[in-house]
């Protein structure tokens, strides 16, 4: 979210500033934050900001240092941690659209992000694109058995680490045994007790998190290990092959680490390793990967990041880490690291090849004085991929508001958004703008003159280019039947009116990620 990013950026600027921070600057920042937080639905943040604003008006201090800023803004710092990245993602696959709606709403009210599908093929596509933390499958999907989804996943050769809960109206012994033999982790009989579903889903998600930590996390530093990094790299290559979206990989190495061990001992050396991992995990972006690659060498993976952006990010992290003191019985000291970054633009590049390139850049950093970040560049450049976003709604205010939200969404440097608005479904379908092979995200109002949203959705799903469209329906809270029909027709998501800006922004971002 842009506001959260602005808060973090401002606090980071203050933290790195050497001179004092004028009162007027603090006052302007808090005044702006107070006016925005509640407007976009951040009620808790708005309340905290209001209280701080009242305190600030009584302050007479003209110059602040970082320690005072950090203490004063402590509650805002806590609240501005992006909770959305911590939400577990649940995929529900069921032919019963009414059940999908009720289960989706129930779980999302309890801090899960929920994706739904009524079809096996669409569920498979979502699984590979999103890698959900838990899958809930009905054992009957139209003409297919829900167990087939598990068989498809196993046949693909891909290890299925996401736990699977099978739900069924048939609770006999043979059906339960068949579910477990097919790979289900749990079995729940209908009619569903929603509280029980929530408890059992939460249990599976927490267990998956524990397994991930045991299998894929370095014991000393709690950073990811090489095995996880290799798996993450394979996923990023698959994404690159599908979307042509480049990413960057870096390798960093602690400077003079042998000297640290020789001077202070290996226990202090371990503290430095843990300190570096903790600093990087705290200050890297959501979605970035940090892993211990061996000894004092660590690897980073930066999705949707050009090599120029990667260099700036790594330099900022380096400068921040150099200020971290390590305390010993002898004297406090600081450390630095050297690094090399490289952009991956070819899906046929192996991890060994890319790490060799990054290592060459790392060597340049070491050779040129250490405490530096160097770049290994390829001459080849990727063309920017166009993603078309349509807002189809007969309400001009809604069209304007949604367009503004979309324009503020940040996209990778090799992507660009082409946003168009339409006041009815007929003008949208007849426009030349959609007669291309680009990827589309379509926000579609359910009730419109000339042609309603459901009719437009049906025509899109009957189009031979159906796989290019991700569709989010805007519906009334009273139109549960329309929601069910939209899901059966192939809507990828829906939002009920009146909606919260934060909710719409988050859902549009999720749809954009699925076409990038």
C-alpha positions in Angstrom: 0.0 0.0 0.0 1.3 3.4 -1.0 0.6 5.1 2.4 2.5 2.4 4.3 5.4 2.8 1.9 5.4 6.6 2.4 5.5 6.2 6.1 8.4 3.7 5.9 10.3 5.9 3.4 10.0 9.0 5.6 11.1 7.2 8.8 14.0 5.8 6.9 15.1 9.2 5.7 15.0 10.5 9.2 16.9 7.6 10.6 19.7 8.1 8.1 19.9 11.9 8.5 23.0 13.1 10.3 21.6 16.6 11.3 18.6 17.2 13.5 15.0 17.1 12.2 13.1 20.4 12.3 9.8 20.5 14.3 8.0 21.9 11.2 8.9 18.8 9.2 7.6 16.4 11.8 4.4 18.5 12.2 3.7 18.5 8.4 4.3 14.8 8.1 1.9 14.0 11.0 -0.7 16.5 9.7 -0.7 14.8 6.3 -0.9 11.3 7.8 -3.8 12.3 10.0 -5.8 13.5 7.1 -5.2 10.4 5.0 -5.3 7.3 7.3 -9.0 7.3 8.2 -10.0 8.4 4.7 -8.6 5.2 3.2 -9.9 2.9 6.0 -6.9 2.7 8.3 -9.0 3.4 11.4 -6.5 2.2 14.1 -3.7 4.2 12.4 -6.0 7.2 12.2 -6.8 7.1 15.9 -3.1 6.8 16.9 -2.2 9.6 14.6 -4.9 11.9 16.0 -3.6 11.3 19.5 0.0 12.0 18.5 -1.1 15.1 16.6 -2.7 16.5 19.8 0.5 15.8 21.7 2.6 17.4 19.1 0.7 20.7 19.2 1.8 21.0 22.9 5.5 20.4 22.0 7.9 23.3 22.1 11.0 21.4 20.9 12.3 22.8 17.7 14.8 20.1 16.7 14.4 16.4 17.0 17.0 13.6 16.8 16.3 10.1 15.5 15.9 8.5 19.0 13.2 11.0 19.9 11.4 10.5 16.6 11.6 6.7 17.0 10.1 6.9 20.5 7.4 9.4 19.5 6.3 7.4 16.4 6.6 3.9 18.1 2.9 3.1 17.7 2.8 4.2 14.1 5.9 2.2 13.3 4.2 -0.9 14.8 0.9 -0.3 12.9 2.6 0.5 9.6 4.1 -3.0 9.3 2.3 -4.4 6.3 0.0 -7.1 7.7 -1.2 -8.1 4.3 2.1 -9.8 3.5 1.6 -12.0 6.6 -1.8 -13.3 5.6 -2.0 -16.9 4.6 -3.5 -17.6 1.2 -6.3 -20.2 1.0 -7.6 -21.7 -2.3 -11.1 -23.0 -2.2 -12.3 -25.3 -5.0 -16.0 -26.1 -5.0 -18.8 -26.3 -7.6 -21.2 -24.9 -5.1 -21.0 -21.1 -5.6 -23.2 -20.4 -2.5 -20.8 -22.3 -0.3 -17.8 -20.6 -1.9 -19.2 -17.2 -1.1 -20.1 -17.9 2.6 -16.8 -19.8 3.2 -14.7 -17.1 1.5 -16.4 -14.2 3.5 -16.0 -16.2 6.8 -12.3 -16.9 6.4 -11.4 -13.4 5.0 -13.1 -11.9 8.1 -10.5 -13.9 10.1 -7.4 -12.5 8.3 -7.0 -15.0 5.5 -6.6 -14.1 1.9 -9.0 -16.4 0.0 -9.1 -17.3 -3.7 -12.0 -19.3 -5.1 -12.6 -21.5 -8.2 -15.5 -23.6 -9.4 -13.4 -25.4 -12.0 -10.5 -27.9 -11.9 -8.5 -26.2 -14.7 -8.8 -22.7 -13.2 -7.8 -24.2 -9.8 -4.7 -25.7 -11.2 -3.7 -22.5 -12.8 -4.2 -20.6 -9.5 -2.2 -23.2 -7.6 0.8 -22.8 -9.9 0.6 -19.0 -9.9 0.0 -18.4 -6.3 1.3 -21.4 -4.3 -1.5 -21.2 -1.6 -0.8 -22.0 2.1 -3.8 -24.4 2.2 -6.3 -25.8 -0.3 -9.9 -26.7 0.4 -11.4 -29.0 -2.2 -14.9 -30.4 -2.6 -14.8 -34.0 -3.7 -17.2 -33.2 -6.6 -16.4 -30.6 -9.2 -19.1 -30.8 -11.9 -18.2 -33.9 -13.9 -14.8 -34.2 -12.2 -14.0 -35.7 -8.9 -12.2 -33.3 -6.5 -9.6 -36.0 -5.9 -8.4 -35.5 -9.5 -6.9 -32.2 -8.5 -4.5 -34.1 -6.1 -3.8 -36.6 -8.9 -3.0 -33.8 -11.3 -0.6 -32.2 -8.9 1.2 -35.4 -8.2 1.4 -36.3 -11.9 3.0 -32.9 -12.6 6.1 -34.0 -10.7 5.9 -31.0 -8.4 6.1 -31.6 -4.7 2.9 -30.5 -3.1 3.8 -28.8 0.2 0.4 -27.0 0.6 -1.9 -29.0 2.9 -5.2 -30.1 1.4 -8.5 -30.4 3.2 -11.2 -32.4 1.4 -14.8 -31.5 2.1 -17.6 -34.0 1.2 -21.3 -34.8 1.7 -20.3 -38.4 1.6 -18.9 -39.3 5.0 -18.6 -43.1 4.6 -15.4 -45.0 5.4 -14.4 -45.8 1.7 -14.6 -42.1 0.7 -12.4 -41.0 3.7 -9.8 -43.7 2.9 -9.8 -42.7 -0.8 -9.2 -39.1 0.2 -6.3 -39.9 2.5 -4.8 -42.3 -0.1 -4.9 -39.5 -2.7 -2.9 -37.2 -0.5 -5.5 -35.2 1.5 -4.3 -34.0 4.9 -7.7 -33.7 6.4 -11.3 -34.6 5.7 -14.4 -32.6 6.7 -17.9 -33.7 6.2 -20.9 -31.6 5.1 -22.8 -29.7 6.3 -19.8 -27.6 7.4 -19.3 -26.1 10.8 -17.5 -22.9 9.8 -15.8 -22.4 13.1 -14.5 -25.9 12.9 -13.2 -25.3 9.3 -11.5 -22.2 10.5 -9.7 -24.1 13.4 -8.6 -26.9 11.1 -7.4 -24.6 8.4 -5.5 -22.5 10.9 -3.9 -25.7 12.3 -2.8 -26.8 8.8 -1.4 -23.4 7.9 0.6 -23.2 11.2 1.9 -26.7 10.7 3.0 -25.8 7.1 4.8 -22.8 8.5 6.6 -25.0 11.0 7.6 -27.5 8.3 8.9 -24.7 6.1 11.0 -23.4 8.9 12.4 -26.8 9.8 13.2 -27.8 6.2 14.1 -24.6 4.6 15.7 -22.4 7.3 19.3 -22.1 8.3 19.6 -23.2 11.9 22.1 -20.5 13.1 20.9 -17.4 11.3 17.2 -18.3 10.7 17.6 -17.1 7.2 16.4 -19.4 4.4 18.9 -22.1 3.4 20.4 -22.9 0.0 17.7 -25.5 -0.7 15.0 -23.0 -0.4 16.9 -20.5 -2.5 17.3 -23.0 -5.3 13.5 -23.8 -5.2 12.7 -20.0 -5.2 15.0 -19.5 -8.1 13.2 -22.2 -10.1 9.8 -20.6 -9.4 11.1 -17.2 -10.5 12.4 -18.8 -13.8 9.0 -20.3 -14.4 7.5 -16.9 -13.9 10.0 -15.3 -16.2 9.2 -17.8 -18.9 5.5 -17.1 -18.6 5.5 -13.3 -18.1 8.9 -12.1 -19.4 9.3 -10.3 -16.0 12.9 -10.0 -15.1 14.3 -10.2 -11.6 17.7 -9.8 -9.9 19.9 -12.0 -7.8 22.8 -10.9 -5.6 25.5 -12.5 -3.5 27.0 -10.8 -0.4 30.0 -11.7 1.7 31.0 -10.3 5.1 34.2 -8.3 4.9 37.2 -9.4 7.0 35.1 -12.1 8.7 38.2 -14.2 9.5 39.6 -11.3 11.3 36.4 -11.1 13.4 36.7 -14.7 14.4 40.5 -14.5 15.1 40.1 -11.3 17.2 36.9 -11.9 19.1 36.3 -15.6 18.8 33.8 -17.8 16.9 30.9 -17.1 19.2 31.1 -13.4 18.3 31.4 -14.5 14.7 28.1 -16.3 15.0 26.5 -13.2 16.5 27.7 -11.2 13.5 26.2 -13.8 11.1 22.9 -13.7 13.0 23.0 -9.9 13.2 23.4 -9.6 9.4 20.6 -12.0 8.8 18.3 -10.2 11.2 19.1 -6.8 9.8 18.5 -7.9 6.2 15.2 -9.6 6.9 14.0 -6.6 8.8 14.9 -4.0 6.1 14.4 -5.9 2.9 11.0 -5.6 1.0 8.1 -8.0 1.3 8.7 -10.7 -1.3 12.5 -10.5 -1.4 14.4 -13.6 -0.5 17.4 -13.7 1.8 19.3 -17.0 2.3 22.5 -18.3 3.8 24.5 -19.8 0.9 27.5 -21.0 2.8 29.8 -19.8 5.6 29.7 -16.0 5.7 28.2 -15.8 2.2 24.5 -15.0 1.6 22.3 -14.8 -1.4 19.4 -12.4 -2.2 16.6 -12.7 -4.7 14.7 -9.5 -5.7 11.5 -10.1 -7.7 10.4 -7.5 -10.3 13.6 -5.6 -9.8 16.0 -4.4 -12.5 19.7 -4.5 -11.9 19.8 -0.7 -11.4 17.1 -0.9 -8.7 18.9 -3.9 -7.2 22.1 -2.0 -6.9 20.4 1.0 -5.2 18.6 -1.3 -2.8 21.7 -3.2 -1.8 23.7 0.0 -1.3 21.1 1.3 1.0 21.1 -2.0 3.0 24.9 -1.9 3.1 25.0 1.6 4.5 22.5 0.7 7.1 24.3 -2.4 8.2 27.6 -0.6 8.5 26.0 1.5 11.4 25.1 -1.6 13.4 27.4 -2.0 16.5 28.4 -5.4 17.8 29.3 -5.4 21.5 32.2 -7.4 23.0 34.2 -7.6 26.2 37.1 -6.0 24.3 35.4 -3.1 22.4 32.4 -2.5 20.2 32.9 -2.9 16.4 31.1 -2.6 13.2 31.1 -4.7 10.0 30.5 -4.3 6.3 29.8 -6.6 3.4 30.6 -6.6 -0.3 28.2 -7.7 -2.9 27.5 -8.4 -6.6 24.1 -8.3 -8.3 22.9 -9.5 -11.7 19.6 -9.3 -13.6 18.1 -12.5 -14.9 16.5 -12.0 -18.3 16.7 -15.4 -19.8 14.6 -18.3 -18.4 17.3 -20.8 -19.6 19.9 -19.4 -17.2 20.8 -21.9 -14.5 21.4 -20.9 -10.9 25.0 -22.0 -11.1 25.5 -19.7 -14.1 23.9 -16.7 -12.5 25.7 -17.2 -9.2 29.0 -17.3 -11.1 28.1 -13.9 -12.7 27.2 -12.5 -9.3 30.4 -13.9 -7.8 32.4 -12.0 -10.5 30.7 -8.8 -9.5 31.4 -9.6 -5.8 35.1 -10.1 -6.7 35.1 -6.6 -8.2 33.7 -5.2 -5.0 36.4 -6.9 -2.9 39.1 -5.9 -5.3 38.0 -2.2 -5.3 38.2 -1.8 -1.5 35.4 -3.9 0.0 32.2 -2.4 1.4 30.8 -2.0 -2.1 28.1 -3.3 -4.4 29.0 -4.1 -8.0 26.8 -5.0 -11.0 27.2 -7.7 -13.6 25.3 -6.5 -16.7 24.0 -8.3 -19.8 23.6 -6.3 -23.0 20.1 -7.8 -23.7 17.1 -5.8 -22.6 13.5 -6.9 -22.2 10.7 -5.1 -23.9 8.1 -3.7 -21.5 5.0 -5.8 -21.3 1.7 -4.0 -21.5 -1.1 -5.0 -19.1 -4.5 -3.5 -20.0 -6.8 -2.6 -17.1 -10.5 -1.8 -17.9 -12.9 -0.2 -15.5 -16.5 -0.8 -16.8 -19.1 1.0 -14.7 -21.9 3.4 -15.4 -21.0 5.5 -12.3 -18.5 8.2 -13.3 -17.4 8.7 -9.7 -16.6 5.0 -9.4 -14.7 5.0 -12.7 -12.6 8.0 -11.6 -11.9 6.6 -8.1 -10.9 3.2 -9.4 -8.7 4.7 -12.1 -6.9 6.8 -9.5 -6.3 3.7 -7.3 -4.9 1.7 -10.3 -2.6 4.5 -11.4 -1.0 4.6 -7.9 -0.1 0.9 -8.0 3.6 0.3 -8.6 4.5 -2.2 -11.3 7.9 -3.7 -12.2 10.1 -1.6 -14.6 9.5 -4.0 -17.5 5.7 -3.6 -17.2 3.3 -0.8 -18.0 -0.4 -0.4 -17.3 -2.8 0.8 -20.0 -5.9 2.0 -18.1 -9.2 2.7 -19.9 -12.7 3.4 -18.6 -16.0 2.5 -20.1 -19.5 3.6 -19.1 -21.3 0.4 -20.2 -20.6 -3.2 -21.2 -21.5 -2.7 -24.8 -19.0 0.1 -25.6 -16.4 -2.0 -23.8 -16.9 -5.1 -25.9 -17.1 -3.1 -29.1 -13.9 -1.2 -28.5 -10.8 -1.9 -30.6 -8.8 -1.5 -27.4 -9.6 -5.1 -26.3 -8.9 -6.7 -29.7 -5.3 -7.5 -28.8 -3.3 -10.4 -27.3 -2.3 -8.4 -24.2 -3.1 -9.5 -20.7 -6.3 -7.8 -19.3 -7.5 -7.1 -15.8 -11.2 -6.1 -16.0 -13.2 -4.5 -13.2 -16.8 -5.0 -14.1 -20.0 -3.6 -12.6 -22.8 -6.1 -12.2 -25.6 -3.6 -12.9 -25.3 -1.5 -16.1 -27.6 -0.2 -18.8 -27.7 -1.8 -22.3 -25.7 -4.9 -21.2 -25.2 -5.9 -17.5 -21.9 -7.2 -16.1 -22.9 -10.9 -16.1 -23.7 -10.8 -19.8 -20.3 -9.1 -20.5 -18.6 -11.7 -18.3 -20.3 -14.6 -20.2 -19.2 -13.1 -23.5 -15.6 -12.8 -22.3 -15.5 -16.4 -21.1 -16.9 -17.6 -24.4 -14.1 -15.7 -26.2 -11.3 -17.8 -27.6 -8.9 -15.5 -25.8 -10.5 -16.3 -22.5 -7.2 -17.0 -20.8 -6.1 -13.4 -21.3 -8.8 -12.0 -19.0 -8.8 -11.7 -15.2 -12.2 -10.3 -14.1 -13.3 -8.8 -10.8 -17.0 -8.1 -10.4 -18.5 -5.2 -8.5 -21.8 -6.3 -6.9 -24.4 -5.2 -4.4 -24.4 -6.8 -0.9 -28.0 -7.8 -1.6 -27.1 -9.7 -4.8 -25.8 -13.0 -3.5 -27.4 -14.8 -6.3 -25.5 -12.6 -8.8 -22.3 -13.3 -6.9 -22.9 -17.1 -7.2 -23.7 -16.7 -10.9 -20.5 -14.6 -11.5 -18.3 -17.3 -9.9 -20.0 -20.0 -12.0 -19.4 -18.0 -15.1 -15.7 -17.7 -14.3 -15.2 -14.4 -12.3 -11.8 -14.4 -10.7 -12.9 -12.3 -7.7 -15.7 -10.0 -6.6 -16.1 -7.0 -4.3 -19.5 -5.9 -2.8 -20.7 -2.3 -2.8 -20.2 -0.1 -0.9 -16.6 -1.1 -0.8 -13.5 0.0 1.1 -10.7 1.6 -0.9 -8.1 -0.6 0.8 -9.9 -3.8 0.0 -10.3 -2.8 -3.7 -6.7 -1.8 -4.0 -5.5 -5.1 -2.4 -7.7 -7.2 -4.7 -6.7 -5.4 -7.8 -3.0 -5.9 -6.9 -3.6 -9.6 -6.5 -5.2 -9.8 -9.9 -2.3 -7.8 -11.5 0.2 -10.2 -9.9 -1.6 -13.1 -11.6 -1.1 -11.6 -15.1 2.5 -10.3 -14.5 
